[in-house]
Amino acid sequence: MQTPLTRTKLSLQIFDAMMSHIVDNDLQPGSALPSTAALCEQFATSRPVVREALSALEAVGIVEVHNGRNAVVKELDSHLIKLFLSRVLHNNQRPLTDMMDVRIPLEIQAARLAAERASGEDFLILDELMARMDAALLDTVGYPVLDIAFHLAIARATGNGALEWFSEALRIELTTAMVEVRRFREVNDLVGDEQHQHRRILAAIRAGDAAGAEEAMREHMRSSEQYVRMIEESHVAGAVQST
């Protein structure tokens, strides 16, 4: 069955549709996408538009395109994981809850390992981020961006490439969620408490107290879970009101 698209940003719409196709069908590296001719028929559009969409997929590292052959899915990398994660989360009813289920054990393990492995250079970065967060407490966009950067710096301080890789993959979705949560007055009122939690985490890491860092991060994640519930409950309420 044809899937005709509007003329506005046709190639971007095909890009998005092909992302869904790869995710929904769990295509593995080396799997071929439909031919250009088949895509033209499916989306009721021209070859140049389809080629532009495929070129965009190739540019971000999702597929390889060779003349005379169907595009094939490439090996996964962190950039591709970000795109897939975004697609999967946006298709779920409770995307932030799902994201937190992944994030919490990563953050707790990162805090423990950072306490055991962080270097002097890591502490210079963490201290700078802490100072910038202190100066940005009232900035409803800048503070969340720095907040997530702080957590990513902890992941990097572990020296564990896989942990850093997964943390980086979550970065876009986490930053978006943190900016959204600052819409709530009660969250803004508690941002000072959140920063105090960050100080506790950093102090435990600096002291080499792995158990203390783990517990401080666990407490911090409990607060983050409360914020996530605020967002998702507001989304549910908004959906009910619009019906």
C-alpha positions as CSV (number, residue, x, y, z in Angstrom):
1,M,0.0,0.0,0.0
2,Q,1.3,3.4,-0.9
3,T,2.2,6.0,1.8
4,P,1.9,9.4,0.1
5,L,3.6,12.2,1.8
6,T,3.2,16.0,1.7
7,R,5.7,17.9,-0.3
8,T,7.1,19.7,2.8
9,K,10.4,18.2,3.8
10,L,9.7,14.9,1.9
11,S,13.2,13.6,2.4
12,L,13.1,14.2,6.1
13,Q,9.8,12.4,6.4
14,I,11.3,9.4,4.5
15,F,14.4,9.6,6.7
16,D,12.1,9.3,9.8
17,A,10.0,6.5,8.2
18,M,13.2,4.5,7.4
19,M,14.4,5.0,11.0
20,S,11.1,3.5,12.2
21,H,11.5,0.7,9.6
22,I,15.0,-0.2,10.9
23,V,13.9,-0.1,14.6
24,D,10.5,-1.8,14.2
25,N,12.0,-4.7,12.1
26,D,15.1,-5.0,14.3
27,L,17.3,-4.8,11.2
28,Q,20.9,-6.0,11.9
29,P,24.1,-4.7,10.5
30,G,24.3,-5.8,6.9
31,S,20.6,-5.9,6.4
32,A,19.4,-4.3,3.1
33,L,16.8,-1.6,2.9
34,P,14.2,-1.7,0.2
35,S,15.4,-0.6,-3.3
36,T,15.2,3.0,-4.4
37,A,12.4,2.0,-6.8
38,A,10.5,0.3,-4.0
39,L,10.8,3.3,-1.8
40,C,9.6,5.7,-4.5
41,E,6.5,3.5,-4.9
42,Q,5.9,3.2,-1.2
43,F,6.1,6.9,-0.5
44,A,4.7,8.0,-3.9
45,T,7.7,10.3,-4.6
46,S,10.6,10.7,-6.9
47,R,14.1,9.1,-7.0
48,P,15.9,12.4,-6.1
49,V,13.9,12.8,-2.9
50,V,14.5,9.1,-1.9
51,R,18.2,9.5,-2.7
52,E,18.4,12.6,-0.5
53,A,16.8,10.7,2.4
54,L,19.2,7.8,1.9
55,S,22.2,10.2,1.8
56,A,21.0,11.7,5.1
57,L,20.9,8.3,6.7
58,E,24.4,7.6,5.4
59,A,25.7,11.0,6.6
60,V,24.7,10.2,10.2
61,G,26.2,6.7,10.0
62,I,23.0,4.6,9.9
63,V,23.4,3.0,6.5
64,E,26.0,2.5,3.7
65,V,24.9,3.4,0.2
66,H,26.7,1.9,-2.9
67,N,25.8,2.6,-6.5
68,G,23.6,-0.1,-8.0
69,R,22.9,-1.8,-4.7
70,N,20.4,-1.4,-1.9
71,A,21.5,0.6,1.1
72,V,22.5,-1.6,4.0
73,V,22.4,-1.0,7.8
74,K,25.8,-0.2,9.3
75,E,27.4,-1.4,12.6
76,L,26.0,0.3,15.6
77,D,27.8,3.3,17.2
78,S,26.9,5.7,20.0
79,H,25.4,8.2,17.5
80,L,23.1,5.6,16.0
81,I,22.1,4.4,19.5
82,K,21.0,8.0,20.3
83,L,18.8,8.1,17.3
84,F,17.4,4.6,17.9
85,L,16.8,5.4,21.6
86,S,15.0,8.6,20.7
87,R,12.7,6.7,18.3
88,V,12.0,3.9,20.8
89,L,11.3,6.3,23.7
90,H,9.0,8.5,21.7
91,N,7.0,5.5,20.6
92,N,6.4,4.4,24.2
93,Q,3.5,5.5,26.5
94,R,5.8,6.2,29.4
95,P,9.2,7.0,27.8
96,L,10.8,8.8,30.7
97,T,10.0,5.9,33.1
98,D,11.6,3.5,30.7
99,M,14.6,5.8,30.4
100,M,15.0,6.0,34.1
101,D,14.9,2.2,34.4
102,V,18.1,2.3,32.2
103,R,19.7,5.3,33.7
104,I,19.5,4.5,37.5
105,P,21.8,1.4,37.5
106,L,24.2,3.2,35.2
107,E,24.5,6.3,37.4
108,I,24.9,4.3,40.6
109,Q,27.6,2.1,39.1
110,A,29.3,5.2,37.6
111,A,29.4,6.9,41.0
112,R,31.0,3.8,42.6
113,L,33.6,3.3,39.9
114,A,34.4,7.0,39.8
115,A,35.2,7.0,43.5
116,E,37.7,4.2,42.8
117,R,39.2,5.6,39.6
118,A,38.8,9.3,39.2
119,S,41.9,11.3,38.4
120,G,43.0,14.8,39.2
121,E,42.0,15.9,35.7
122,D,38.5,14.5,36.3
123,F,38.2,16.5,39.5
124,L,39.2,19.7,37.7
125,I,36.3,19.1,35.2
126,L,33.8,18.1,37.9
127,D,34.8,21.1,40.1
128,E,34.3,23.5,37.2
129,L,30.9,22.1,36.3
130,M,29.9,22.3,40.0
131,A,30.9,26.0,40.1
132,R,29.0,26.7,36.8
133,M,25.9,24.9,38.2
134,D,26.1,27.0,41.4
135,A,26.0,30.2,39.2
136,A,23.1,28.9,37.0
137,L,20.6,27.7,39.6
138,L,17.9,30.0,38.3
139,D,18.6,29.3,34.7
140,T,15.9,26.9,33.6
141,V,17.8,25.8,30.5
142,G,21.4,26.3,31.4
143,Y,21.3,24.4,34.7
144,P,19.8,21.2,33.2
145,V,22.4,21.2,30.5
146,L,25.2,21.5,33.1
147,D,23.5,18.9,35.3
148,I,23.6,16.3,32.6
149,A,27.2,17.3,31.7
150,F,28.1,16.7,35.4
151,H,26.7,13.2,35.3
152,L,28.5,12.5,32.0
153,A,31.8,13.7,33.5
154,I,31.3,11.2,36.3
155,A,30.8,8.4,33.8
156,R,34.0,9.5,32.0
157,A,35.8,9.5,35.3
158,T,35.2,5.7,35.6
159,G,37.5,5.0,32.7
160,N,34.9,2.5,31.5
161,G,34.3,3.2,27.8
162,A,31.1,1.2,27.7
163,L,29.5,3.0,30.6
164,E,30.5,6.4,29.1
165,W,29.1,5.2,25.8
166,F,25.7,4.4,27.2
167,S,25.6,7.6,29.3
168,E,26.4,9.7,26.2
169,A,23.6,7.9,24.3
170,L,21.1,9.0,26.9
171,R,22.3,12.6,27.0
172,I,19.9,14.2,24.5
173,E,16.8,12.6,26.0
174,L,17.9,13.4,29.6
175,T,18.6,17.0,28.8
176,T,15.3,17.4,27.1
177,A,13.5,15.9,30.1
178,M,15.4,18.0,32.6
179,V,14.6,21.2,30.7
180,E,10.9,20.2,30.7
181,V,10.8,19.4,34.4
182,R,11.9,22.9,35.3
183,R,8.5,24.1,34.1
184,F,7.2,23.0,37.5
185,R,7.5,25.5,40.3
186,E,8.0,22.9,43.0
187,V,11.0,21.6,41.1
188,N,12.5,25.1,40.8
189,D,12.0,25.5,44.5
190,L,14.0,22.3,45.2
191,V,16.9,23.0,42.8
192,G,19.0,24.0,45.7
193,D,18.5,20.6,47.4
194,E,19.4,18.9,44.1
195,Q,22.6,20.9,44.0
196,H,23.4,19.8,47.5
197,Q,22.9,16.2,46.4
198,H,25.5,16.8,43.6
199,R,27.9,18.1,46.3
200,R,27.4,15.0,48.4
201,I,28.1,12.8,45.3
202,L,31.2,14.7,44.4
203,A,32.5,14.7,48.0
204,A,32.2,11.0,48.3
205,I,33.9,10.4,44.9
206,R,36.8,12.8,45.9
207,A,37.1,10.9,49.2
208,G,37.4,7.6,47.4
209,D,34.3,6.4,49.3
210,A,32.7,4.0,46.8
211,A,29.9,3.0,49.0
212,G,29.1,6.6,50.0
213,A,29.2,7.7,46.4
214,E,26.8,4.9,45.4
215,E,24.4,5.8,48.2
216,A,24.5,9.5,47.4
217,M,23.7,8.8,43.8
218,R,20.9,6.4,44.8
219,E,19.3,9.2,46.8
220,H,19.7,11.6,43.9
221,M,18.1,9.2,41.5
222,R,15.1,8.9,43.8
223,S,14.6,12.6,43.5
224,S,14.9,12.3,39.7
225,E,12.2,9.6,39.7
226,Q,9.9,12.0,41.4
227,Y,10.5,14.6,38.8
228,V,9.8,12.1,36.0
229,R,6.5,11.2,37.6
230,M,5.5,14.9,37.6
231,I,6.2,15.2,33.9
232,E,4.4,12.0,32.9
233,E,1.4,12.8,35.2
234,S,1.1,16.2,33.6
235,H,1.2,14.6,30.1
236,V,-1.6,12.2,31.1
237,A,-3.7,15.1,32.5
238,G,-3.1,17.1,29.4
239,A,-4.2,14.2,27.2
240,V,-7.4,13.7,29.2
241,Q,-8.3,17.4,29.0
242,S,-7.8,17.5,25.3
243,T,-10.2,14.6,24.7
